């Protein structure tokens, strides 16, 4: 989502996602311990793990509030994961532009989606606005959402398709705000891309639910993410770019439907057959 602003630079607000509990499967790989029944994967029952007394004590300690607070090791393991190179790149670009804009305000004027500048032919602003933040809370909320939502989609779709999905979401959000938002407002922020990641992730899971699963726990997580975004937006203040929300979400869902993983069972293998086999990479 983006922030519509009447003047430069008032306060901004953004949305925040939450971590995704279920990663995607790797396409094109035979899944051991599974077999096909009527086109679906039926995993064999898992054996129950035997825990030591020390492990039981650790689980009891994590059953309270501690389980809601990620440790430093959790962040380190996530940041160093093998399937988040593009996610880390997007995070770095957003942080870098925020730091530069703190010292050089001309960066805001050069990257923000200013309607009359876009109409004059500076269409690149529809993309650059999605990598610009001038408020720390706005940056933090959006980057946490990218940090949690990005790796799952990048792991499932690969670097090329994930980059295309995110960038198309950013442009779709900016374009919707430009087309139907107020002409006298200026907008920026990665929230259009975040909305696209969220909608794209839900689309990916629902489309491939016979292979990745979709349960009441997933529905509960979706509701929590929506509620958290509403709360953070109210706390941060500012005015919300509702058209950018909608445009980013629709753009992300459409990008995943056309470019994203579409798993099929072929001769004992789960293969990925996207509608448009573009921007595909080995990872």
Backbone bond lengths (Angstrom), bond angles and torsions (degrees), N, CA, C in turn:
res aa  C-N    CA-C-N  psi(-1)  N-CA   C-N-CA  omega(-1)  CA-C   N-CA-C  phi
1 X - - - 1.455 - - 1.515 108.53 -
2 X 1.305 116.94 159.93 1.443 122.54 179.45 1.513 109.16 -122.50
3 X 1.304 116.91 171.23 1.444 121.12 -179.47 1.512 110.99 -112.30
4 X 1.354 118.52 118.67 1.448 118.99 173.98 1.518 109.62 -78.15
5 X 1.307 119.25 133.46 1.446 123.18 -175.39 1.515 109.86 -133.03
6 X 1.308 116.79 134.57 1.453 120.28 -179.65 1.517 111.37 -78.11
7 X 1.328 117.60 -34.48 1.455 122.18 -179.59 1.517 109.11 -135.18
8 X 1.320 116.92 167.81 1.464 121.90 176.27 1.524 109.06 -107.93
9 X 1.331 120.99 134.56 1.460 124.84 -13.69 1.509 109.95 -113.28
10 X 1.353 121.77 104.94 1.454 122.04 171.43 1.519 111.80 -78.77
11 X 1.328 118.07 -166.13 1.460 121.79 -175.24 1.513 110.83 -79.51
12 X 1.328 116.10 152.42 1.455 123.10 177.63 1.518 109.74 -119.60
13 X 1.316 114.33 166.43 1.465 119.93 174.59 1.497 108.46 -141.40
14 X 1.323 117.32 159.37 1.452 120.60 179.62 1.501 111.55 -147.04
15 X 1.332 116.64 177.39 1.448 121.43 -179.88 1.499 110.76 -109.93
16 X 1.297 115.89 160.79 1.456 121.28 -178.62 1.501 109.53 -131.00
17 X 1.331 116.76 132.74 1.449 121.12 175.26 1.509 110.30 -93.42
18 X 1.299 117.92 -170.41 1.444 123.02 176.73 1.507 108.48 -141.05
19 X 1.321 116.90 163.38 1.457 118.44 -174.43 1.507 113.09 -63.91
20 X 1.317 114.43 148.52 1.458 120.51 178.80 1.512 108.86 -93.06
21 X 1.315 118.92 126.66 1.451 120.27 -173.67 1.512 114.75 -79.43
22 X 1.331 119.73 -19.40 1.457 121.06 -172.98 1.509 110.82 -123.28
23 X 1.318 118.69 112.71 1.465 120.22 177.13 1.508 111.71 -75.06
24 X 1.327 116.73 161.90 1.457 121.71 177.74 1.512 111.44 -79.61
25 X 1.305 116.50 163.37 1.449 120.54 178.41 1.507 109.28 -88.74
26 X 1.315 116.27 161.91 1.457 120.97 179.97 1.506 109.52 -87.63
27 X 1.352 117.75 117.64 1.465 119.75 -177.55 1.514 112.23 -69.25
28 X 1.343 115.33 154.11 1.445 121.20 175.48 1.518 114.25 78.87
29 X 1.337 117.96 11.19 1.450 121.26 -177.40 1.512 108.58 -120.67
30 X 1.332 116.13 133.36 1.456 120.25 177.25 1.521 109.07 -68.49
31 X 1.297 117.24 131.59 1.446 121.66 -176.66 1.520 109.57 -93.13
32 X 1.333 117.96 110.36 1.464 119.76 178.71 1.523 110.51 -67.33
33 X 1.322 115.05 149.06 1.448 119.57 179.81 1.506 113.66 77.56
34 X 1.341 118.23 14.97 1.460 121.55 179.54 1.511 109.08 -134.34
35 X 1.326 115.36 159.32 1.453 119.75 175.45 1.515 107.98 -148.53
36 X 1.314 116.19 161.00 1.461 121.59 -174.99 1.520 110.22 -90.03
37 X 1.335 115.15 131.55 1.455 121.49 173.04 1.523 106.85 -134.52
38 X 1.332 116.29 112.54 1.470 121.64 -179.86 1.521 111.67 53.93
39 X 1.326 115.83 39.08 1.455 119.82 175.66 1.511 114.51 83.66
40 X 1.343 118.24 2.01 1.457 120.52 -179.06 1.510 109.96 -112.16
41 X 1.328 115.94 157.88 1.456 121.48 174.98 1.520 108.80 -90.16
42 X 1.323 116.92 126.79 1.447 121.56 178.50 1.527 108.19 -115.07
43 X 1.335 118.69 96.81 1.462 119.73 -179.45 1.523 111.59 -68.78
44 X 1.310 115.73 146.46 1.439 120.58 176.96 1.519 109.84 -73.24
45 X 1.327 118.32 151.70 1.464 120.67 -179.00 1.523 110.80 -59.17
46 X 1.324 115.69 139.35 1.452 121.01 178.98 1.530 110.12 -84.29
47 X 1.326 116.07 146.44 1.444 120.84 177.66 1.522 109.51 -77.11
48 X 1.318 116.25 145.08 1.447 121.15 179.83 1.524 109.94 -75.14
49 X 1.323 116.37 132.97 1.451 121.05 -179.45 1.523 110.56 -80.78
50 X 1.328 115.76 142.36 1.449 122.01 176.20 1.523 108.81 -96.59
51 X 1.337 116.40 119.39 1.455 121.62 -177.14 1.524 110.18 -100.75
52 X 1.319 114.51 143.75 1.458 120.41 175.92 1.525 109.46 -76.59
53 X 1.334 118.65 164.81 1.478 120.31 176.97 1.528 112.44 -57.24
54 X 1.348 117.30 -36.58 1.453 119.83 178.72 1.525 111.64 -65.12
55 X 1.337 116.21 -39.91 1.464 119.64 178.52 1.517 111.78 -67.34
56 X 1.335 117.00 -37.18 1.461 119.72 176.06 1.527 110.77 -62.78
57 X 1.345 116.84 -38.90 1.449 120.16 178.54 1.528 110.81 -64.42
58 X 1.340 117.00 -40.58 1.451 120.59 178.32 1.527 111.30 -64.09
59 X 1.345 117.08 -39.81 1.453 119.91 178.46 1.523 111.62 -65.22
60 X 1.355 116.20 -37.69 1.461 119.03 177.91 1.528 110.70 -65.28
61 X 1.344 116.84 -37.99 1.456 120.19 178.38 1.526 111.16 -66.10
62 X 1.322 117.12 -33.72 1.459 120.78 -177.94 1.524 112.57 -85.89
63 X 1.328 117.40 -1.47 1.452 119.24 -178.36 1.523 112.44 -78.65
64 X 1.336 117.61 -13.51 1.454 121.23 179.16 1.511 112.11 -95.12
65 X 1.345 115.47 -142.44 1.458 120.14 -174.97 1.517 112.41 -68.05
66 X 1.360 118.15 -22.26 1.458 120.18 -176.17 1.525 112.62 -62.48
67 X 1.320 116.48 -30.44 1.463 118.81 -178.02 1.517 111.87 -67.27
68 X 1.348 118.22 -17.56 1.448 121.79 179.60 1.521 112.75 -87.77
69 X 1.336 117.35 -10.76 1.465 121.89 -176.77 1.518 108.99 -109.57
70 X 1.338 119.11 109.25 1.467 120.58 179.41 1.511 111.41 -66.88
71 X 1.318 115.86 143.07 1.462 121.10 179.08 1.518 110.32 -84.60
72 X 1.353 115.70 169.02 1.455 120.33 177.46 1.520 110.72 -60.90
73 X 1.350 117.48 -36.34 1.455 120.42 179.16 1.521 111.27 -65.12
74 X 1.331 117.45 -34.46 1.464 120.77 176.60 1.526 110.41 -61.01
75 X 1.352 116.59 -47.11 1.454 120.13 179.44 1.525 111.09 -64.41
76 X 1.341 116.81 -40.35 1.457 120.18 -178.34 1.525 111.04 -65.63
77 X 1.325 116.65 -45.42 1.463 119.78 179.20 1.529 111.09 -62.28
78 X 1.339 116.56 -39.30 1.455 120.17 -179.65 1.521 111.14 -67.98
79 X 1.338 116.40 -44.40 1.465 120.13 -177.27 1.519 112.22 -66.29
80 X 1.342 116.75 -27.75 1.456 120.42 -178.37 1.526 112.00 -97.64
81 X 1.323 117.27 12.65 1.459 120.96 -178.77 1.517 111.71 -63.83
82 X 1.331 117.23 151.56 1.470 120.32 -175.80 1.514 114.54 -75.66
83 X 1.323 118.63 -12.62 1.462 120.69 -173.60 1.523 112.10 -118.67
84 X 1.317 116.86 41.26 1.459 120.11 179.73 1.530 112.02 -141.62
85 X 1.334 117.11 30.42 1.460 119.48 179.69 1.520 111.93 -63.00
86 X 1.346 117.37 -45.69 1.460 120.82 -179.97 1.523 110.35 -69.98
87 X 1.328 117.35 -38.19 1.461 120.36 175.67 1.513 111.03 -57.18
88 X 1.329 117.38 -47.69 1.458 120.98 179.03 1.524 111.27 -63.90
89 X 1.325 117.57 -35.77 1.464 120.56 178.52 1.525 110.37 -63.67
90 X 1.327 117.74 -46.06 1.464 120.81 178.82 1.532 110.68 -62.85
91 X 1.330 117.32 -40.49 1.460 120.21 176.87 1.522 111.06 -60.37
92 X 1.323 116.62 -44.81 1.467 120.81 -178.29 1.528 111.67 -64.20
93 X 1.330 117.07 -41.03 1.470 120.32 -179.93 1.522 110.29 -63.37
94 X 1.316 117.54 -44.69 1.461 120.86 -179.35 1.519 111.74 -64.29
95 X 1.325 117.17 -42.77 1.461 120.22 178.95 1.527 110.49 -65.75
96 X 1.322 116.57 -40.50 1.464 120.40 -179.33 1.527 111.42 -63.89
97 X 1.329 117.60 -45.24 1.465 119.54 179.81 1.528 111.09 -66.37
98 X 1.330 117.57 -32.98 1.469 120.01 176.39 1.531 110.37 -63.82
99 X 1.330 116.86 -46.11 1.462 120.31 -179.12 1.525 111.39 -64.41
100 X 1.325 116.73 -41.69 1.463 119.53 179.79 1.528 110.64 -65.69
101 X 1.333 116.61 -40.39 1.464 119.74 -178.37 1.520 112.18 -66.17
102 X 1.332 117.65 -22.35 1.462 119.99 178.05 1.523 111.77 -68.33
103 X 1.329 116.35 -26.23 1.461 120.85 -177.81 1.524 112.80 -107.52
104 X 1.321 116.62 -20.89 1.463 120.56 -177.88 1.525 108.44 -132.78
105 X 1.330 116.76 98.94 1.447 120.55 -176.18 1.529 112.77 -70.71
106 X 1.322 117.09 -14.24 1.463 118.41 177.57 1.522 111.81 -66.93
107 X 1.352 117.29 -19.98 1.459 120.74 176.78 1.534 110.37 -62.15
108 X 1.325 116.38 -38.11 1.464 120.13 179.12 1.524 110.14 -62.95
109 X 1.332 116.20 -46.60 1.467 119.69 -179.71 1.524 111.76 -66.27
110 X 1.322 116.93 -26.61 1.461 119.97 -177.98 1.510 114.57 -85.75
111 X 1.359 117.78 -20.31 1.463 120.74 -174.65 1.522 113.59 -113.95
112 X 1.313 118.98 -24.28 1.460 121.85 -174.94 1.531 111.24 -66.00
113 X 1.336 114.60 155.47 1.463 120.73 177.98 1.527 108.79 -84.94
114 X 1.324 116.94 88.11 1.458 123.42 178.61 1.526 107.26 -93.40
115 X 1.323 118.47 117.34 1.475 120.76 -170.58 1.520 114.52 -53.17
116 X 1.346 118.13 -47.58 1.459 117.70 -175.85 1.521 111.99 -70.37
117 X 1.345 117.38 -25.46 1.462 120.21 175.29 1.526 110.91 -73.16
118 X 1.335 116.23 -39.10 1.471 120.06 176.20 1.518 110.20 -63.10
119 X 1.341 115.83 -43.60 1.467 119.84 179.78 1.513 111.87 -63.85
120 X 1.331 117.14 -25.91 1.460 121.07 179.30 1.520 112.70 -79.31
121 X 1.340 117.02 -1.72 1.459 120.23 176.50 1.508 115.11 115.29
122 X 1.335 118.83 -0.31 1.466 121.16 -179.70 1.532 109.55 -88.77
123 X 1.326 114.74 67.30 1.461 120.59 -176.34 1.523 112.73 -69.74
124 X 1.308 117.59 -18.13 1.466 120.32 179.62 1.524 111.40 -61.47
125 X 1.336 116.90 -21.15 1.460 120.07 -179.88 1.528 112.29 -64.18
126 X 1.317 117.71 -24.83 1.459 120.54 176.83 1.524 111.17 -63.76
127 X 1.325 116.58 -24.77 1.463 121.03 177.02 1.516 111.99 -95.06
128 X 1.330 117.45 -47.37 1.468 120.38 -175.58 1.525 112.22 -65.06
129 X 1.346 117.41 -29.63 1.469 119.44 179.38 1.522 111.65 -60.94
130 X 1.333 117.44 -28.31 1.452 121.19 -179.78 1.510 114.09 -75.44
131 X 1.333 118.10 -4.39 1.460 121.82 178.60 1.531 111.30 -117.72
132 X 1.325 117.05 18.76 1.463 121.89 -176.56 1.521 110.73 -118.38
133 X 1.325 116.52 130.20 1.457 123.15 173.40 1.529 108.00 -138.68
134 X 1.322 115.97 142.68 1.462 120.44 176.25 1.523 112.07 -123.28
135 X 1.316 118.13 -2.38 1.454 122.79 179.11 1.529 108.57 -121.37
136 X 1.336 117.16 133.40 1.460 120.62 -173.67 1.526 111.74 -65.10
137 X 1.342 117.75 -41.76 1.464 119.61 179.62 1.518 111.16 -63.84
138 X 1.325 116.30 -39.31 1.468 120.84 176.58 1.526 110.26 -60.72
139 X 1.330 116.34 -46.76 1.464 120.80 178.53 1.522 111.12 -62.60
140 X 1.329 117.23 -46.82 1.456 120.91 -176.02 1.520 111.80 -61.28
141 X 1.326 116.76 -46.72 1.461 119.52 -177.43 1.520 111.43 -63.46
142 X 1.333 117.16 -43.47 1.466 119.59 -179.12 1.520 112.06 -69.49
143 X 1.339 117.26 -40.00 1.464 119.38 -177.93 1.526 111.71 -71.07
144 X 1.323 117.59 -32.99 1.463 118.60 173.45 1.524 110.73 -63.37
145 X 1.326 116.20 -38.97 1.465 119.54 178.19 1.524 111.06 -63.97
146 X 1.333 117.10 -43.85 1.471 120.12 177.54 1.522 110.04 -64.14
147 X 1.334 116.49 -39.60 1.466 121.35 -179.62 1.534 111.32 -61.03
148 X 1.336 116.72 -39.23 1.455 119.36 -177.56 1.523 112.96 -85.44
149 X 1.319 117.82 -39.02 1.461 121.32 -174.13 1.522 112.88 -84.67
150 X 1.342 116.62 -33.18 1.454 120.16 -171.86 1.516 116.41 -63.25
151 X 1.346 119.15 -48.85 1.469 119.15 -172.86 1.517 114.90 -58.92
152 X 1.335 118.48 -37.17 1.471 119.63 -179.36 1.524 111.51 -64.07
153 X 1.336 116.43 -45.78 1.460 119.21 178.64 1.520 111.19 -68.29
154 X 1.322 117.19 -38.83 1.469 119.40 179.28 1.521 110.89 -65.12
155 X 1.339 116.77 -38.68 1.456 120.46 178.48 1.523 111.31 -64.28
156 X 1.338 116.85 -40.02 1.459 120.60 -177.06 1.524 112.31 -78.23
157 X 1.335 116.62 -41.59 1.465 120.37 -173.16 1.514 113.55 -93.09
158 X 1.335 118.89 -21.72 1.453 120.42 -174.10 1.525 110.71 91.19
159 X 1.318 116.00 163.80 1.464 120.78 -174.16 1.520 112.67 -61.69
160 X 1.336 117.63 -45.97 1.449 120.44 -175.16 1.513 113.01 -63.52
161 X 1.309 116.53 -50.02 1.462 120.05 -177.62 1.528 111.28 -69.97
162 X 1.339 116.89 -35.92 1.465 118.55 178.18 1.524 110.87 -63.49
163 X 1.332 117.12 -43.55 1.459 120.02 177.63 1.524 110.80 -60.59
164 X 1.343 117.00 -42.07 1.461 120.26 179.70 1.522 111.18 -64.46
165 X 1.326 117.99 -41.61 1.464 121.66 179.94 1.526 110.50 -62.49
166 X 1.318 116.70 -45.10 1.467 119.47 -177.97 1.523 111.29 -67.53
167 X 1.320 117.23 -46.28 1.462 120.25 -177.86 1.524 111.39 -65.83
168 X 1.328 117.75 -38.94 1.461 120.22 176.50 1.523 111.15 -64.54
169 X 1.327 117.02 -35.17 1.465 120.21 177.14 1.522 110.83 -65.38
170 X 1.336 116.50 -42.78 1.466 120.60 178.79 1.528 110.54 -60.50
171 X 1.335 116.47 -48.78 1.463 120.71 -178.41 1.525 110.80 -64.96
172 X 1.336 117.59 -40.76 1.461 120.46 179.91 1.522 111.26 -63.33
173 X 1.340 116.58 -40.81 1.457 119.42 178.16 1.515 112.22 -65.38
174 X 1.334 117.34 -44.39 1.464 120.93 178.71 1.523 111.07 -64.92
175 X 1.334 117.15 -40.52 1.461 120.82 -178.80 1.520 111.09 -65.80
176 X 1.333 117.52 -39.77 1.460 119.99 178.90 1.522 110.98 -65.94
177 X 1.328 116.39 -40.80 1.456 119.40 178.42 1.530 110.94 -66.36
178 X 1.320 117.02 -38.86 1.463 121.06 178.61 1.527 111.42 -66.80
179 X 1.330 116.14 -39.61 1.463 120.06 -175.28 1.526 112.76 -75.08
180 X 1.333 117.33 -39.72 1.462 120.35 -171.65 1.528 113.83 -120.61
181 X 1.330 117.14 -5.58 1.450 119.35 176.53 1.519 111.24 -80.47
182 X 1.310 115.91 -179.47 1.454 119.78 179.71 1.516 112.02 -69.85
183 X 1.331 116.93 138.42 1.458 121.11 -178.80 1.526 111.35 -67.63
184 X 1.312 117.78 -26.83 1.454 120.71 -177.39 1.513 113.76 -92.79
185 X 1.305 118.93 16.58 1.463 121.74 -179.62 1.518 110.62 -110.92
186 X 1.319 114.87 152.83 1.463 122.48 176.07 1.520 107.55 -117.57
187 X 1.315 117.93 139.49 1.460 120.67 -174.63 1.515 110.86 -132.59
188 X 1.327 114.33 149.16 1.463 121.15 172.58 1.524 108.65 -160.86
189 X 1.315 116.71 166.81 1.461 122.54 179.14 1.514 112.38 125.13
190 X 1.336 115.49 155.48 1.468 122.15 -176.99 1.517 113.22 -86.78
191 X 1.326 117.43 8.53 1.457 119.12 -172.70 1.521 112.79 -68.02
192 X 1.335 118.56 -27.28 1.457 119.46 174.00 1.514 111.47 -63.28
193 X 1.337 116.08 -41.90 1.455 119.95 175.98 1.516 112.36 -65.80
194 X 1.346 116.79 -38.07 1.461 121.07 178.49 1.524 110.51 -64.10
195 X 1.336 116.72 -44.69 1.463 119.75 177.56 1.523 110.58 -60.90
196 X 1.338 116.51 -38.03 1.459 119.93 177.78 1.513 112.24 -66.56
197 X 1.346 117.74 -38.98 1.461 120.41 177.54 1.515 111.05 -63.79
198 X 1.332 115.60 -42.49 1.450 118.87 -179.41 1.532 111.15 -64.49
199 X 1.340 116.89 -50.42 1.457 120.26 179.39 1.520 111.07 -63.77
200 X 1.323 116.64 -37.75 1.453 120.10 179.06 1.518 112.14 -66.03
201 X 1.331 116.72 -39.44 1.463 119.95 178.76 1.525 111.14 -64.48
202 X 1.331 116.31 -45.32 1.462 119.75 178.76 1.527 110.27 -62.21
203 X 1.334 116.73 -41.21 1.469 120.42 178.22 1.526 110.83 -62.62
204 X 1.320 116.60 -43.73 1.465 120.87 179.01 1.524 111.74 -60.61
205 X 1.338 116.64 -44.04 1.462 119.64 -178.25 1.520 112.17 -70.06
206 X 1.327 117.25 -41.73 1.463 119.82 -179.64 1.525 111.43 -67.50
207 X 1.327 116.54 -40.74 1.466 119.58 -179.97 1.519 111.01 -63.61
208 X 1.324 118.01 -36.22 1.465 122.43 -175.59 1.528 111.64 -110.42
209 X 1.323 116.87 29.86 1.460 119.98 -174.55 1.523 112.95 -63.80
210 X 1.344 117.96 -24.13 1.458 119.48 176.97 1.522 111.77 -70.37
211 X 1.329 117.15 -15.23 1.461 121.49 -178.05 1.519 112.47 -114.05
212 X 1.329 117.99 -34.81 1.466 121.01 -179.10 1.515 112.37 -102.38
213 X 1.352 117.23 -14.76 1.447 120.67 -179.38 1.530 111.91 84.90
214 X 1.316 116.33 153.84 1.465 123.35 175.44 1.517 107.12 -157.85
215 X 1.332 117.08 111.52 1.459 122.04 -171.64 1.518 110.55 -125.05
216 X 1.332 114.98 -179.21 1.459 120.23 177.22 1.520 111.53 -63.36
217 X 1.344 117.06 -28.06 1.461 119.87 176.73 1.520 111.05 -64.98
218 X 1.319 116.84 -37.04 1.458 120.18 177.01 1.532 110.63 -67.03
219 X 1.332 116.52 -41.25 1.456 119.90 178.00 1.523 110.77 -62.81
220 X 1.341 116.69 -39.20 1.459 120.76 177.63 1.513 111.10 -64.05
221 X 1.335 116.94 -39.98 1.460 120.58 178.92 1.526 110.57 -63.71
222 X 1.328 116.87 -40.87 1.459 120.72 178.16 1.525 110.19 -59.37
223 X 1.333 116.89 -45.27 1.458 120.78 -179.85 1.525 111.17 -63.53
224 X 1.327 117.51 -38.16 1.458 120.92 178.82 1.523 111.35 -65.56
225 X 1.331 116.88 -40.41 1.459 120.21 179.60 1.526 110.83 -63.62
226 X 1.335 116.43 -44.72 1.459 120.16 179.31 1.530 110.13 -61.21
227 X 1.337 117.13 -46.03 1.454 120.39 179.49 1.509 112.93 -62.25
228 X 1.332 116.44 -40.30 1.467 120.50 179.96 1.517 111.17 -65.96
229 X 1.318 116.92 -39.32 1.461 120.19 177.26 1.523 111.42 -62.33
230 X 1.333 116.90 -41.55 1.467 120.27 179.80 1.519 110.32 -64.36
231 X 1.341 117.03 -45.00 1.461 120.74 -178.76 1.523 111.28 -62.75
232 X 1.329 117.27 -47.32 1.463 120.22 -178.79 1.525 111.62 -64.51
233 X 1.315 116.90 -37.05 1.457 119.91 178.39 1.523 110.88 -63.85
234 X 1.327 116.90 -38.90 1.456 120.19 178.85 1.521 111.26 -69.62
235 X 1.336 117.24 -38.44 1.458 120.80 -179.99 1.517 111.18 -68.88
236 X 1.321 117.64 -41.64 1.460 121.30 -176.66 1.523 111.90 -69.16
237 X 1.321 118.39 -28.12 1.458 121.22 -179.24 1.516 111.32 79.44
238 X 1.323 116.02 -167.43 1.450 120.57 -177.07 1.521 111.05 80.88
239 X 1.303 117.43 -179.16 1.460 122.57 179.86 1.520 109.70 -107.70
240 X 1.316 116.66 140.80 1.458 122.01 -175.59 1.518 111.34 -91.07
241 X 1.303 115.24 140.99 1.471 121.66 175.99 1.521 107.60 -90.52
242 X 1.323 116.74 87.98 1.462 120.31 -174.99 1.525 112.09 -66.38
243 X 1.329 117.28 -35.34 1.463 119.40 178.00 1.522 110.90 -65.72
244 X 1.329 116.82 -33.94 1.463 119.90 177.76 1.518 111.20 -68.96
245 X 1.347 116.06 -37.52 1.469 119.32 173.52 1.519 110.63 -56.36
246 X 1.319 114.12 -53.14 1.464 120.13 -175.61 1.524 111.31 -64.85
247 X 1.325 116.04 -45.35 1.461 119.12 -179.53 1.519 112.86 -63.06
248 X 1.341 116.87 -42.72 1.462 119.89 178.10 1.512 112.60 -63.70
249 X 1.346 116.73 -42.66 1.464 120.19 -179.90 1.524 111.39 -64.74
250 X 1.335 116.45 -45.12 1.466 119.35 179.20 1.526 110.74 -66.09
251 X 1.325 116.79 -39.25 1.463 119.48 178.44 1.511 112.46 -64.33
252 X 1.341 117.36 -42.20 1.461 120.21 178.82 1.516 112.63 -66.22
253 X 1.342 116.72 -42.34 1.463 119.92 178.89 1.527 110.98 -64.67
254 X 1.340 116.89 -42.65 1.465 119.97 179.69 1.528 111.10 -65.81
255 X 1.339 116.72 -39.27 1.468 119.92 179.81 1.521 111.20 -63.76
256 X 1.340 116.71 -40.29 1.468 119.48 178.73 1.525 110.65 -69.15
257 X 1.331 117.30 -39.03 1.465 119.40 178.32 1.524 111.70 -61.63
258 X 1.332 117.17 -38.08 1.462 120.39 -176.94 1.527 112.61 -87.47
259 X 1.324 117.41 -41.67 1.461 121.40 -172.92 1.517 113.73 -106.74
260 X 1.332 116.75 -24.08 1.454 121.00 -169.84 1.509 115.02 -74.06
261 X 1.334 116.30 174.11 1.465 121.47 -178.32 1.520 112.26 -60.09
262 X 1.324 114.94 135.42 1.475 122.54 175.44 1.523 106.13 -135.25
263 X 1.332 116.03 95.14 1.453 121.08 -172.08 1.525 111.69 -78.77
264 X 1.330 114.16 140.42 1.457 122.23 176.22 1.529 108.93 -139.44
265 X 1.324 115.01 151.68 1.468 121.58 179.42 1.517 108.35 -93.21
266 X 1.330 116.20 117.05 1.459 121.65 -177.76 1.524 110.08 -133.31
267 X 1.345 115.87 108.50 1.476 121.83 172.91 1.523 112.76 54.45
268 X 1.318 116.68 44.65 1.456 121.03 177.45 1.513 114.66 83.75
269 X 1.313 117.83 7.10 1.459 122.02 179.37 1.528 109.69 -124.89
270 X 1.322 115.46 148.64 1.465 121.18 169.55 1.515 107.24 -93.06
271 X 1.331 116.15 117.01 1.461 120.99 -177.07 1.520 109.45 -117.32
272 X 1.312 115.30 155.08 1.456 122.86 -179.19 1.529 108.54 -101.76
273 X 1.326 116.53 117.00 1.461 121.70 -178.55 1.534 109.94 -124.40
274 X 1.348 118.44 77.52 1.470 120.16 -179.80 1.518 111.38 -66.66
275 X 1.313 115.82 156.14 1.464 120.27 178.84 1.520 110.68 -64.90
276 X 1.327 117.16 -39.50 1.465 122.29 175.81 1.524 108.25 -120.46
277 X 1.321 117.94 103.25 1.470 120.38 -177.09 1.530 111.72 -76.93
278 X 1.332 116.48 66.13 1.464 122.00 -179.18 1.525 110.13 -114.64
279 X 1.332 115.22 156.00 1.473 122.97 175.42 1.519 112.17 59.02
280 X 1.311 116.98 27.53 1.452 119.50 -178.96 1.512 110.68 -82.38
281 X 1.329 116.14 139.98 1.452 122.94 177.55 1.523 107.82 -134.01
282 X 1.312 116.39 167.55 1.461 119.78 -179.07 1.509 110.54 -65.24
283 X 1.350 118.08 -32.83 1.465 122.94 173.38 1.492 108.87 -144.48
